[in-house]
Amino acid sequence: MVEKYLTGSEEETFNLGVQLARKLGPGTAVSLEGDLGAGKTALVKGIAKGLGVRDTITSPTFTIVNSYEGDVTLHHFDVYRIDDPEELYEIGWEEYFNPNDVCVVEWGDRVSQMLPPGALRIRILRDETQPDKRTILVERQDQE
Amino acid sequence: MKDTIILGIETSCDETSAAVVVNGRQVLSNVISSQVDLHAEYGGVVPEIASRKHVELILPVIDNALKEAGVSLEEVDAVAVTYGPGLVGALLVGVAAAKALAFSLNKPLIRVNHIEGHIAANYITHPDLEPPYVCLVASGGHSHIVHIASYTEFRVLGRTRDDAAGEAFDKIARVLGLGYPGGPAIERAAKAGNPEAFRFPRVKFADAPYDFSFSGLKTAVINMVHQLQQKGEPLPVEDICASFQQAVADVLVEHTIGAAKELKTDTICIAGGVAANSLLREYMSKKAREEHIRVLYPQLKLCTDNAAMIASAGYYALKNGCTADWRLNAVPSLRIGESG
């Protein structure tokens, strides 16, 4: 099932993140997909707020992963720089995906085979004619 | 007084580095893995982000650093190592090596914050530099304005709320197809461009006047590129680069000088990879001169990740009695001023 949301500004994308966080129980993994500047980090900032994280969420592009303590622990990944998904084993990837924590993986489509079954897929699509509008699709992957 | 010889180790991200530094200022060696021809020795190219690479490189790099310095392990007075922030797997390799060495030599172990290490790079290039001063630390992973009250007291005055400055360069370079790393590529293209061709946003926060935000700037540039592409118009790459670079420099310079003025310091240092950007250095120097503030930055090799800066910071920690015990662990999201 795909849920579809429309946002008209970065702030609305943030607020959608806050709202979506309520559905992310401990142990949830999220693959977050969208072009550069689509609003992935804005959405994660909202999710973090919704999870009770007080720290400022900054981009994990350089460090691959940043972790934050909230009502649950949030691990925020950016795997853009990963060329070979196997490299993720080197950073202790499997340790992060445990039943207690929430993982959000930006550019998760690049490492889809590494995501746990049942991961939530969130796609942020631009509207080519209106630069501030976004279509956000939330889809639960089939559990097999 | 007897000289203090520190062996520094740095493995927080992609570089494996070891260095020997005397009294925090004099570099006897500074070996960085990318400069050592170890690919042949180990047979083939190793993956970019693999901590396994650090495992393979760490001992040869330390050996090379000692050999180049002409110093034996027994002559080393203390071992300083980066314990955060960075990639956990990468950090652990350096931390484990430093602990093993310090333990077997029965010498003090010193933990160093990577960002505080970048700041210390200035002590190497500028022998007369002493605290207090204000430092802008900007790289692919960090953007901070820090007040250095003493060699071991750091206070963050401003930080990025989203992307790091260097990261914004990398992402814009990617959108414009200029390749990686983005900083030098954009600087090259910007030389032929007009910095006033486009007015990109400069973000300020009322509640935190020295904080940064580069995400909005990135999005504004990307939106403009998309619109031009849709209309089928040619991209004025040089003008975009020059205008983007000016927007970043404006914010970094204005905030740093604002912080320096508020703290009434006569010295600003720049550190980290973005300190290699010549427009930023020139613009910062020009604007600071108007306020009678001098601007210092490390030599180019010390702007990137290296162990000499870690050994320098480690020297001052040791002087201050800050040594670590054998329980030292990597702290991937370590903040400035938490090393204590």
Interface residues (C-beta under 8 A of the other chain):
Chain A: E10 D35 L36 G37 T41 A42 K45 T56 I57 T58 S59 T61 F62 T63 I64 V65 N66 S67 Y68 R81 I82 D83 D84 E87 E90 I91 G92 R126 E128 P131
Chain B: C13 P47 E48 I49 A50 S51 R52 P85 G86 L87 V88 G89 S139 G140 G141 H142 R159 T160 R161 D162 D163 A164 G166 E167 D170 K171 R174 V175 S215 G216 K218 T219 I222 N223 H226 Q227 Q230 P332 S333
